[in-house]
Amino acid sequence: MIVALSDTHLGTDHLGSAYNRREDVKAFLRYVRDDVQPDHLVLNGDIEDLWRRDMRTLTRENYDVFHLFHELQAAGTAVHYVLGNHDWYARHDVLDGRQSYYANDYSVALRLDEHGSTYTFMHGHQFDPLQEEWYFDKLALISDDAYGSKFSHLWELFSEIQDVPDAIATTKRLIWDRLTKGKFQDRIARMDRCQHGCHAESELFAARRFGMNTLDTDVLCLGHTHTPGITADGRAVNCGAWVDGKNTYLEITDDVRLFEWNDGDPTELHDRVPAEDLTHT
């Protein structure tokens, strides 16, 4: 069995009750460890929110959550971390030679086989036209609240740049974007718009097309939009999120099933995107 969840956004308790779901996540992980005991647990992106918090402080505050990942591994569950846009910077622990919290390296895309079918996991920001990976590291370096940093904090970005050519290239890029696309903090707000409503269905359709036409996979599993859902043909699925009280996740055996976590009493969500909608995508 594969269990997958995404968009826990650890480190955002200060944003209010909509984001204060850390205890729910811990209870769910204990349930997975003790009762479900899957072969794989996929953390499908935006587990940590590095756009809003310092990575080291956030990690220390959530040590108990990360320790549960270790307990799952010790119990025989392989834990996989797929990078999302908000935790993109986490890969630097691996790139810089430091040990990650997980047995496997961070992945942009993960492929797993289950009961003769292939499942590919991607966070889903790849199908969001407002997301640009070039910015993700920069946001982790300088952002400090829900809508991104004040433009005056850019000096912190330059302090991380390794050489003059890189500094010049980065400066040119930021100036060009400022002239052509508006203020930097407004750009962050547009990229960080899931709480304001993403185009969840259109991104699910785009993922389905990509999975069918480009990837050699049976099912493409996403997160990012915070909106859980499965297409009628089961070829694309979104894990949902652990914000705004939704608390949803996937169980995959010989089929993909979507559940809502309700304090130890999971409820399966049976609704599907109508087949007639898919014929137009």
Secondary structure as GFF3:
##gff-version 3
##sequence-region A 1 281
A	DSSP	beta_strand	2	5	.	.	.	ID=ss1
A	DSSP	three_ten_helix	13	15	.	.	.	ID=ss2
A	DSSP	alpha_helix	22	31	.	.	.	ID=ss3
A	DSSP	pi_helix	32	36	.	.	.	ID=ss4
A	DSSP	beta_strand	40	43	.	.	.	ID=ss5
A	DSSP	alpha_helix	55	61	.	.	.	ID=ss6
A	DSSP	alpha_helix	63	74	.	.	.	ID=ss7
A	DSSP	beta_strand	78	81	.	.	.	ID=ss8
A	DSSP	three_ten_helix	88	91	.	.	.	ID=ss9
A	DSSP	alpha_helix	92	95	.	.	.	ID=ss10
A	DSSP	beta_strand	109	114	.	.	.	ID=ss11
A	DSSP	beta_strand	117	122	.	.	.	ID=ss12
A	DSSP	three_ten_helix	125	127	.	.	.	ID=ss13
A	DSSP	alpha_helix	133	142	.	.	.	ID=ss14
A	DSSP	three_ten_helix	151	154	.	.	.	ID=ss15
A	DSSP	alpha_helix	155	159	.	.	.	ID=ss16
A	DSSP	alpha_helix	164	181	.	.	.	ID=ss17
A	DSSP	alpha_helix	184	191	.	.	.	ID=ss18
A	DSSP	three_ten_helix	194	196	.	.	.	ID=ss19
A	DSSP	alpha_helix	200	213	.	.	.	ID=ss20
A	DSSP	beta_strand	219	222	.	.	.	ID=ss21
A	DSSP	beta_strand	229	230	.	.	.	ID=ss22
A	DSSP	beta_strand	236	238	.	.	.	ID=ss23
A	DSSP	beta_strand	248	252	.	.	.	ID=ss24
A	DSSP	beta_strand	256	260	.	.	.	ID=ss25
A	DSSP	beta_strand	267	269	.	.	.	ID=ss26
A	DSSP	alpha_helix	275	278	.	.	.	ID=ss27
###
